[in-house]
Structure formats: C-alpha cells, structure tokens
Amino acid sequence: MDLSYKQKGSSERHEPIKYYEMNDGTLIAIYQGFRGENPDLDFILKYKEKNKRLRTPSHTHWIVDLLVKSASNKEEVGNYIRDMLSWYDKLQPFSSIEERNDYELNVFSENKHQSLNSSGYYSVQTLTAFIELFSINEKQTTGAFMFKTLLELVRDYCDGKKDFYQVVGYSKRV
C-alpha cells in the first residue's frame, strides 16, 4: 500500500519512516518532520483507512470524535482521557533518530475502553495511537503544552467543567 505523499508546491514524495497497522486495518504512519527544538527527531503523523485517502489527523477531528463518544458514555470517555493523561506523563521524547524510527506503540490495551468503539468515527486503538504519538512529539519541545491542554479540556468537559464550544474552539486554534 502506498503511504507516500507529495507536499503542496513540490514534486518530492515523502515516504513513511514507519507505519503501524490497527486492528481495523487503519494504517498510521510517521514521516520526517522539521519543527521544534529537535527537528531531526520531529515527525509528521498521517493515517489511511481502507479505501480512503491518506489524511493528517487534525486535533479537531479526534476531539470531536471523543465528544461524539461522550454523548453516549461521558463517564467512560472521562476515564479513557484520565488514562491517556497518565500515559502522557510517563511518555518520554525520543533521544535518537534510531529510537524514533524503531518505536513500537505501547499504550493501547486490547480490552480497556473498548465500549467506546460503539460510537464515534475512530476506533479506540486508532485514537490511542494518535494520542501516544502526539504526546511524544509534543515532548520533543521544552515547554510545549497545547496537546496536553486539549486532553485536559476533554477531561474537564466529561467532568462538567467545560462546554462543547470551549473544547472545539480551542482545538481549532491548535
């Protein structure tokens, strides 16, 4: 399966450094990035579902998916996000190009939070992979916090402390 992409205004094709296959067949790939204080370790995240085009997951997409899931099970989404925030605190940035290139996803648990697969767009496994990789990438830059803030906003929404518009509005600015 071709996971390469062409950047706008360029004829150069970018090949994935690594990709992961989810249980539902979704492929999540990382590509060489160029941002932050460690641009050599930075990566760009894209995914491809069966019979669909390669996409970049915007923060608004996965946030809205969690909000949709919370409409039927807000408590479980809150528990899921608390688990993801706990993992966020444990995850470390990559220390070498080899570590990044050989990285294996390790946050997803096959049995936990599976009830969330009954609503929304993304599977829990795909969401968890996005969150794990976004978390690591954010930690590549000292003082970066916007991704973690998004997770905290979803948690606060589930706890009744924030409303839908506050969460979606912030996700559009990130």
C-alpha positions in Angstrom: 0.0 0.0 0.0 1.4 3.4 -1.0 1.7 5.7 2.0 3.8 8.3 0.4 2.6 11.8 0.0 3.6 14.9 -2.0 3.9 18.2 -0.3 2.0 21.1 -1.9 4.2 23.0 -4.3 6.8 20.3 -4.5 7.3 17.2 -6.7 9.2 15.4 -3.9 7.4 12.4 -2.5 7.8 11.7 1.3 7.9 8.1 2.4 7.0 7.0 5.9 9.7 6.3 8.4 7.5 3.7 10.0 3.8 2.7 10.0 1.5 0.8 12.3 -1.5 -1.3 11.4 -4.5 -1.1 13.6 -6.9 -4.0 14.2 -9.5 -2.4 11.8 -6.9 -2.1 9.0 -6.2 1.6 9.5 -2.6 2.4 8.9 -0.9 5.2 10.9 2.4 6.4 9.6 5.1 8.8 10.7 7.2 10.9 8.4 10.3 13.1 8.9 9.2 16.4 10.4 11.1 19.7 10.6 9.7 21.6 13.6 10.6 22.2 17.3 13.9 22.3 19.0 14.8 18.9 17.8 13.7 18.9 14.1 15.7 15.7 13.3 13.5 13.9 15.8 10.3 15.6 14.8 7.7 13.6 12.9 4.5 14.2 10.9 1.6 11.9 11.6 -0.8 10.7 8.9 -3.3 7.8 8.6 -5.0 5.8 5.9 -8.2 3.9 6.3 -9.2 1.1 3.9 -10.3 2.5 0.5 -9.7 6.1 1.6 -7.0 8.7 1.0 -4.1 9.4 3.3 -5.0 12.1 5.8 -3.4 14.2 8.5 -5.4 13.8 11.8 -6.3 17.3 12.9 -6.8 17.9 16.6 -10.4 19.0 15.9 -11.1 15.6 14.3 -10.1 13.4 17.2 -11.5 15.9 19.7 -14.9 15.9 18.0 -14.8 12.1 17.9 -14.3 12.0 21.6 -17.2 14.4 22.1 -19.4 12.2 20.0 -18.4 9.2 22.0 -19.1 11.1 25.2 -22.7 11.7 24.2 -23.4 8.1 24.8 -20.8 7.4 27.6 -19.3 10.5 29.1 -18.0 8.7 32.2 -16.1 6.2 30.1 -14.6 8.9 27.9 -13.5 10.7 31.0 -11.9 7.5 32.3 -10.2 7.0 29.0 -8.8 10.5 28.9 -7.6 10.2 32.5 -5.7 7.1 31.4 -4.2 9.0 28.4 -3.2 11.9 30.7 -1.4 9.4 33.0 0.4 7.9 30.0 1.2 11.4 28.7 3.1 12.0 32.0 5.0 8.7 31.6 6.0 9.0 27.9 9.4 10.4 27.1 10.6 12.2 23.9 12.8 10.3 21.6 16.5 10.6 22.3 17.8 9.5 18.9 16.7 9.1 15.3 17.1 5.3 15.7 14.8 5.3 18.8 12.1 7.2 16.8 12.5 5.0 13.7 12.2 1.8 15.7 9.5 2.9 18.1 6.7 0.4 18.8 3.3 1.7 20.1 2.8 0.5 23.7 -0.1 2.4 25.3 -3.0 0.6 23.7 -4.7 -2.1 25.8 -6.8 -4.5 23.9 -9.6 -4.8 26.5 -9.7 -1.4 28.2 -12.2 1.2 27.0 -13.5 -1.0 24.1 -17.1 0.1 24.8 -16.1 3.4 23.2 -15.9 1.7 19.8 -19.7 1.6 19.6 -19.9 5.3 18.7 -17.8 8.0 17.0 -15.6 7.6 14.0 -12.2 6.4 15.2 -11.6 3.1 17.0 -10.1 3.4 20.5 -7.0 1.8 19.2 -6.6 4.4 16.5 -7.3 7.3 18.9 -4.8 5.8 21.4 -2.1 5.6 18.7 -2.8 9.2 17.8 -2.6 10.3 21.4 0.6 8.3 22.1 2.4 9.7 19.1 1.2 13.3 19.5 2.2 13.1 23.2 5.7 12.0 22.4 6.1 14.6 19.6 4.9 17.4 21.9 7.5 16.4 24.4 10.3 16.9 21.8 10.0 20.7 22.5 10.6 22.0 26.0 7.7 23.9 27.4 5.2 22.7 24.8 1.7 22.2 26.3 -1.1 22.6 23.8 -1.7 18.9 23.1 -1.8 18.1 26.8 -4.2 21.1 27.3 -6.5 19.5 24.8 -6.6 16.3 26.7 -7.3 18.2 29.9 -10.1 20.1 28.2 -11.8 16.9 27.2 -11.4 15.6 30.7 -12.9 18.8 32.1 -15.8 18.5 29.6 -16.5 15.0 30.8 -16.4 16.3 34.4 -18.9 19.0 33.5 -16.4 21.8 33.9 -16.2 22.9 30.3 -18.7 23.0 27.5 -18.6 21.7 24.0 -17.8 25.1 22.4 -14.8 25.7 24.7 -13.3 22.4 23.7 -13.9 22.6 20.0 -12.9 26.3 19.9 -9.6 25.6 21.5 -9.0 22.6 19.2 -9.3 24.8 16.1 -6.6 27.1 17.4 -4.0 24.4 17.9 
